[in-house]
Amino acid sequence: MNATVNERPKTYKAAVDFVRQEVLAGSLRPGDKLPTERELAAQLDISRNSVREGLRVLENLGVLSSTQGSGNYIALNFDDTISEALSFLYYLRGMQESDVTEFRWMIEREALELSVQRITSGQKKRLWQELERLESAKSEEERIRSDKELHKVIVQASANDFLIASYQALTAFMDRYISTMRQRIIRGMMGNNKLEESHRLLVEGLIEGNLVKAQQGLENHFGYIEQYRHL
């Protein structure tokens, strides 16, 4: 019985290791089809159940996509899995509000430099729409939604998958803090005009391709968070 328990992880891991090695060697690329379960079982000298288990692990990681009746293909479905794993990490580590703010600042600051260079016309349009919604919103709930969307588009415009995945995970964790952060800033400044002015500077800078202007908006925004986060 002990032998069976010890052998099980080794057998399914053989399928995982095979795919990893083929990817690293450049033999398998996104969109390529894997050999059938039967072929893999024979090649790796393991059972089809072990092959199936290994492929399931890879699919859960986002490495594979399975098409009924067609087979298994190399995929790039990492966004959700990376974000979900990081979200669990943040919760389990007990990440504090100050850590959230600091990490968010670092991500957005780095993303901004890339976004000024890579932002698309469609993303510029979305940014402007969210800014208009933010400035014309009738409730704080609407402003929070537009605030979140605006910052999300900025990071997405960086076209850097690692920054985007990290920000998505952080956003899922950060939802509990956004409304309280805004309330503290608004209470401290006795209004939201300066906060929304920072958003306008940020958006105008990105649309104009003016990094200095966009950075000033971002610095103002996070400066307000730091200044009033203890209220």
C-alpha positions in Angstrom: 0.0 0.0 0.0 2.8 2.4 0.8 4.4 1.7 -2.5 1.2 2.6 -4.3 1.0 5.9 -2.4 4.6 6.7 -3.2 4.3 5.9 -6.9 1.1 7.8 -7.6 2.6 11.4 -7.7 5.5 10.1 -9.7 3.4 8.6 -12.4 1.1 11.6 -13.1 4.1 14.0 -12.7 5.8 12.2 -15.6 3.1 13.7 -17.9 3.5 17.1 -16.4 7.3 16.9 -16.8 7.1 15.7 -20.4 5.0 18.7 -21.4 7.3 21.1 -19.5 10.4 19.7 -21.2 8.8 19.8 -24.6 7.8 23.4 -24.1 11.2 24.4 -22.8 12.8 22.7 -25.8 10.5 24.6 -28.2 8.9 21.4 -29.5 5.5 22.4 -28.2 4.2 26.0 -28.7 0.8 27.6 -28.1 -1.8 26.0 -30.3 0.1 22.8 -30.8 -1.7 19.5 -30.2 -0.4 17.0 -27.7 -0.2 13.3 -28.5 -3.2 11.2 -27.5 -3.5 9.9 -24.0 -2.8 6.4 -25.3 0.3 7.6 -27.1 1.6 9.4 -24.0 0.9 6.5 -21.8 2.9 4.2 -24.1 5.7 6.7 -24.5 6.1 7.5 -20.8 5.3 3.9 -19.6 2.5 5.0 -17.3 -1.2 4.3 -17.1 -3.7 6.3 -19.1 -5.3 7.4 -15.8 -2.0 8.9 -14.7 -1.7 10.7 -18.1 -5.2 12.0 -17.7 -4.5 13.2 -14.1 -1.3 15.0 -15.3 -3.1 16.6 -18.2 -5.9 17.8 -15.8 -3.2 19.4 -13.6 -1.8 21.3 -16.6 -5.3 22.3 -17.7 -6.0 23.7 -14.3 -2.8 25.7 -14.5 -3.8 27.2 -17.8 -1.1 25.4 -19.8 -3.6 23.2 -21.7 -7.0 23.6 -23.2 -9.1 20.5 -24.0 -11.5 20.3 -26.9 -14.1 17.5 -26.8 -13.4 15.0 -29.6 -10.4 16.9 -30.8 -7.7 16.6 -28.1 -5.5 18.7 -25.8 -3.7 21.8 -27.0 -1.0 24.0 -25.5 -2.7 27.2 -24.3 -1.9 30.5 -22.6 -4.8 30.6 -20.1 -2.8 31.9 -17.2 -4.5 35.2 -16.2 -7.2 33.6 -14.0 -5.0 31.0 -12.4 -2.2 33.4 -11.6 -4.6 36.0 -10.2 -6.4 33.4 -8.1 -3.2 32.0 -6.7 -1.9 35.4 -5.8 -5.3 36.4 -4.2 -5.1 33.4 -1.9 -1.5 34.3 -1.1 -2.5 37.9 -0.1 -5.4 36.6 2.1 -3.4 33.8 3.8 -0.4 36.1 4.5 -2.8 38.7 6.0 -1.7 41.5 3.8 -2.4 44.9 5.5 -3.9 48.0 4.0 -0.5 49.7 3.9 1.0 46.8 2.0 -1.9 46.9 -0.5 -1.4 50.6 -1.1 2.4 50.2 -1.5 2.2 47.3 -3.9 -0.6 49.0 -5.9 1.5 52.1 -6.2 4.5 50.1 -7.5 2.5 48.3 -10.1 0.7 51.3 -11.4 3.9 53.4 -11.5 5.7 50.8 -13.5 2.7 50.1 -15.7 2.3 53.8 -16.5 5.6 54.1 -18.3 4.7 51.2 -20.6 1.1 52.3 -21.0 2.1 55.8 -22.4 4.0 53.9 -25.2 1.6 51.1 -25.8 -1.9 52.4 -25.1 -4.4 51.7 -28.0 -7.0 54.1 -29.4 -9.7 51.9 -28.0 -8.2 52.1 -24.5 -7.8 55.8 -24.8 -11.6 56.0 -25.6 -12.4 53.8 -22.6 -10.3 55.9 -20.3 -12.0 59.1 -21.4 -15.4 57.5 -20.9 -14.6 56.4 -17.4 -13.2 59.8 -16.5 -16.5 61.4 -17.8 -18.5 58.9 -15.8 -16.4 59.5 -12.7 -16.8 63.3 -12.9 -20.6 63.2 -13.6 -21.5 60.4 -11.2 -24.4 61.0 -8.9 -23.3 58.6 -6.1 -20.1 57.5 -4.5 -20.9 53.9 -5.6 -20.8 55.0 -9.2 -17.6 56.9 -8.6 -15.9 53.9 -7.0 -16.8 51.8 -10.0 -15.4 54.3 -12.5 -12.3 54.8 -10.3 -11.6 51.1 -10.4 -12.2 50.7 -14.1 -10.0 53.7 -14.9 -7.0 52.3 -13.1 -7.6 48.8 -14.5 -7.5 50.2 -18.1 -4.2 52.0 -17.3 -2.6 48.7 -16.2 -4.1 46.8 -19.1 -2.6 49.3 -21.5 0.9 48.3 -20.4 0.4 45.0 -22.3 2.6 43.3 -19.7 0.9 40.0 -18.7 2.7 39.8 -15.4 1.8 43.3 -14.3 -1.8 42.8 -15.4 -2.1 39.4 -13.6 -0.6 40.8 -10.4 -2.9 43.8 -10.5 -6.0 41.7 -11.1 -5.1 39.6 -8.1 -4.5 42.7 -6.0 -7.8 44.2 -7.1 -9.7 41.2 -6.0 -8.1 41.6 -2.6 -8.3 45.4 -2.6 -12.0 45.7 -3.1 -12.5 45.8 0.7 -10.2 48.9 0.9 -11.1 51.1 -2.1 -14.4 52.6 -0.7 -12.8 53.3 2.7 -9.7 54.9 1.1 -11.9 57.2 -1.0 -14.0 58.1 2.0 -10.9 59.0 4.1 -9.5 61.2 1.3 -12.8 63.0 0.7 -13.3 63.5 4.4 -9.8 64.8 4.8 -10.0 67.2 1.9 -13.7 68.0 2.6 -14.6 67.1 -1.0 -13.5 64.9 -3.9 -12.4 67.7 -6.3 -8.7 67.2 -5.9 -9.0 63.5 -6.1 -10.8 63.6 -9.4 -8.4 66.3 -10.6 -5.6 63.8 -10.2 -7.6 61.3 -12.3 -8.0 63.9 -15.0 -4.3 64.7 -15.1 -3.6 61.0 -15.3 -6.0 60.3 -18.1 -5.1 63.4 -20.1 -1.4 62.6 -19.8 -1.9 59.1 -21.1 -4.1 60.2 -24.0 -1.6 63.0 -24.9 1.4 60.7 -24.6 2.7 63.0 -21.9 4.4 60.8 -19.3 5.3 63.6 -17.0 1.7 64.8 -16.8 0.4 61.3 -16.2 3.0 60.6 -13.5 2.0 63.8 -11.8 -1.6 62.7 -11.7 -0.6 59.3 -10.3 1.7 60.8 -7.7 -1.1 63.2 -6.6 -3.5 60.4 -6.3 -1.3 58.2 -4.2 -0.1 61.2 -2.2 -3.7 61.8 -1.1 -4.1 58.1 -0.1 -0.9 58.3 2.0 -1.8 61.7 3.5 -5.3 60.7 4.6 -5.2 56.9 5.1 -5.0 57.2 8.9 -8.2 59.3 9.2 
